Amino acid sequence: MNGNNQLDVIDISDLSNPSLVKSYEMNNPHGLGIDNKILFICDGSAGLKIYDASDPMEITMNKIVNYHGINAYDVIPLEGTLMLTAKDGIYQYDYSDLKNIRMLSKITIEK
């Protein structure tokens, strides 16, 4: 089953009747995570994308950073620390200062 390469914003204020609010085109999205309105999207070969999602109608206009060169699969953000799985390994980032996101560690996966 193939899906669209997009991020969908869904209004779930009425759980029995969710509705599509807006869609954003992506390259090859996989996992995502959100922490305190900071949205992390694993966009496959397009890398890790980080957005300020305070305004769901303008998410892509509020990109904080795009880390190219990481074939990102999934993320777990938690209180300033991000765990990321990628094609080549597992990364850990400190995002407590969004102007200075830094990699803390990487465990390389070799095939």
Phi, psi and chi 1 to 4 in degrees:
 res  aa     phi    psi   chi1   chi2   chi3   chi4
   1 MET       -  125.7 -179.0  176.2 -170.6      -
   2 ASN  -103.0  141.8  -70.1  -29.0      -      -
   3 GLY  -116.4  177.0      -      -      -      -
   4 ASN   -82.1  147.3  -65.4  -32.4      -      -
   5 ASN   -86.0   82.4  -72.0  -32.6      -      -
   6 GLN  -154.0  158.9   63.9 -168.5   37.1      -
   7 LEU  -102.4  123.1  168.9   67.7      -      -
   8 ASP  -105.6  134.4  -69.1  -28.7      -      -
   9 VAL   -99.8  121.1  177.0      -      -      -
  10 ILE  -114.6  131.1  -51.5  -67.5      -      -
  11 ASP   -85.2  114.9  179.2   -8.2      -      -
  12 ILE  -112.4   24.1   58.2  168.7      -      -
  13 SER   -61.7  -28.5   56.2      -      -      -
  14 ASP  -114.3   98.2  178.3   -3.4      -      -
  15 LEU   -60.3  -25.9  -70.4  175.6      -      -
  16 SER   -82.1   -7.7   63.1      -      -      -
  17 ASN  -146.3   65.6 -171.0   27.9      -      -
  18 PRO   -65.7  149.1   21.3  -27.6      -      -
  19 SER  -137.3  144.7   61.0      -      -      -
  20 LEU   -72.9  126.4  177.6   64.2      -      -
  21 VAL   -99.0  -44.6  174.7      -      -      -
  22 LYS  -162.9  151.3 -171.6  161.7 -175.5  172.6
  23 SER  -124.3  144.4  -66.8      -      -      -
  24 TYR  -122.6  131.6  -62.5   97.3      -      -
  25 GLU   -69.9  136.3 -174.5  176.7  -32.0      -
  26 MET  -127.1  168.9  -63.9  -81.6  133.7      -
  27 ASN   -79.0  -63.2 -100.8    2.9      -      -
  28 ASN  -155.6   67.5 -174.5   13.9      -      -
  29 PRO   -67.5  144.1   26.4  -32.8      -      -
  30 HIS  -122.5 -108.8  -65.7  -84.8      -      -
  31 GLY   -86.0  163.1      -      -      -      -
  32 LEU  -147.9  162.3   59.7   79.1      -      -
  33 GLY  -152.6  157.4      -      -      -      -
  34 ILE  -137.9  140.7 -165.5  161.3      -      -
  35 ASP  -143.0  115.9 -179.2   22.1      -      -
  36 ASN    52.1   47.0 -162.6   25.5      -      -
  37 LYS    69.0   13.4  -61.6 -168.7 -180.0  179.8
  38 ILE  -100.5  120.9  -56.8  -58.3      -      -
  39 LEU  -104.0  128.3  175.5   63.3      -      -
  40 PHE  -112.4  123.8  -57.9   86.2      -      -
  41 ILE  -122.9  125.9  -61.0  177.1      -      -
  42 CYS   -88.0  109.8  -64.8      -      -      -
  43 ASP  -109.6   44.4 -157.9    8.4      -      -
  44 GLY    56.2 -131.1      -      -      -      -
  45 SER   -69.0  -11.7   60.7      -      -      -
  46 ALA   -80.9   -3.7      -      -      -      -
  47 GLY    91.1 -165.0      -      -      -      -
  48 LEU   -93.6  127.0  170.7   64.8      -      -
  49 LYS  -115.7  134.8  -63.0  177.2  178.8  179.1
  50 ILE  -123.0  129.2  -56.3  174.3      -      -
  51 TYR  -128.9  153.4  -61.1   94.3      -      -
  52 ASP   -86.4  113.4  176.3  -15.0      -      -
  53 ALA  -100.7   24.3      -      -      -      -
  54 SER   -57.7  -36.3  -62.0      -      -      -
  55 ASP  -114.2   99.3 -178.8   -4.3      -      -
  56 PRO   -59.5  -19.1  -14.9   23.1      -      -
  57 MET   -83.4   -8.3  -60.1  -54.2  -70.4      -
  58 GLU  -134.7   32.6  -63.0  -65.0  -26.5      -
  59 ILE   -56.0  -52.3  -71.2  173.8      -      -
  60 THR   -69.7  -16.9   57.4      -      -      -
  61 MET   -78.5  -11.6  -61.5  -61.3  -65.7      -
  62 ASN  -116.9   44.0  -64.6  -50.1      -      -
  63 LYS   -70.7  131.5 -174.5 -174.8  -62.9  179.2
  64 ILE   -87.6  -47.2  -64.7  169.3      -      -
  65 VAL  -163.2  155.8   68.9      -      -      -
  66 ASN  -130.3  115.8 -171.4  157.7      -      -
  67 TYR   -92.1  101.7  -70.0  104.3      -      -
  68 HIS   -79.0  162.7  -60.7  -80.2      -      -
  69 GLY    85.3    2.0      -      -      -      -
  70 ILE  -116.7  119.2  -59.8  172.9      -      -
  71 ASN   -86.0   85.8 -163.6  -21.5      -      -
  72 ALA   -82.8  137.3      -      -      -      -
  73 TYR  -109.4  -48.2  -64.4  144.7      -      -
  74 ASP  -154.8  157.4 -153.7    0.2      -      -
  75 VAL  -137.5  152.9  -70.6      -      -      -
  76 ILE  -133.1  103.2  -58.6  171.8      -      -
  77 PRO   -91.4  138.3   28.8  -28.5      -      -
  78 LEU  -154.3  108.6 -178.3   62.3      -      -
  79 GLU    49.2   48.0  -61.2  175.0   -2.2      -
  80 GLY    95.5   -5.1      -      -      -      -
  81 THR  -121.5  133.1  -58.4      -      -      -
  82 LEU  -117.1  127.5 -179.3   74.6      -      -
  83 MET  -101.5  131.3  -61.3  -60.8  -66.0      -
  84 LEU  -132.1  131.7  176.3  138.2      -      -
  85 THR  -102.9  139.3   58.6      -      -      -
  86 ALA  -140.5  173.2      -      -      -      -
  87 LYS   -57.6  -35.2 -175.4  175.2 -176.0  177.2
  88 ASP  -103.0    1.6   65.7  -19.5      -      -
  89 GLY   160.9 -166.9      -      -      -      -
  90 ILE  -117.2  126.6  -59.4  169.6      -      -
  91 TYR  -112.3  153.0  -64.9   74.6      -      -
  92 GLN  -130.4  129.1 -177.4  178.1   13.8      -
  93 TYR  -123.1  150.7  -70.5   92.4      -      -
  94 ASP  -103.5  115.3  176.1  -12.2      -      -
  95 TYR  -115.8   22.5   64.7   90.7      -      -
  96 SER   -63.4  -25.8   58.2      -      -      -
  97 ASP  -117.6  102.4  176.8   -0.8      -      -
  98 LEU   -64.6  -16.2  -68.2  172.4      -      -
  99 LYS   -87.4   -7.2  -67.6 -178.6 -177.8   -4.9
 100 ASN  -144.5   62.0 -175.3   30.7      -      -
 101 ILE   -73.3  130.9  -62.1  170.4      -      -
 102 ARG  -135.9  145.6   56.9 -168.5  178.1   89.5
 103 MET   -76.9  130.9 -175.1  168.6   56.8      -
 104 LEU   -94.0  -38.2  -61.4  173.4      -      -
 105 SER  -161.7  163.1   64.5      -      -      -
 106 LYS  -147.9  132.5  177.2 -176.2  174.9 -172.6
 107 ILE  -108.7  114.0  -61.4  171.1      -      -
 108 THR   -78.6  136.9  -57.7      -      -      -
 109 ILE  -107.3  119.0  -61.5  172.8      -      -
 110 GLU  -105.1  144.9  -63.9 -179.4   16.8      -
 111 LYS  -102.3      -  -67.4 -175.9 -179.3 -177.2
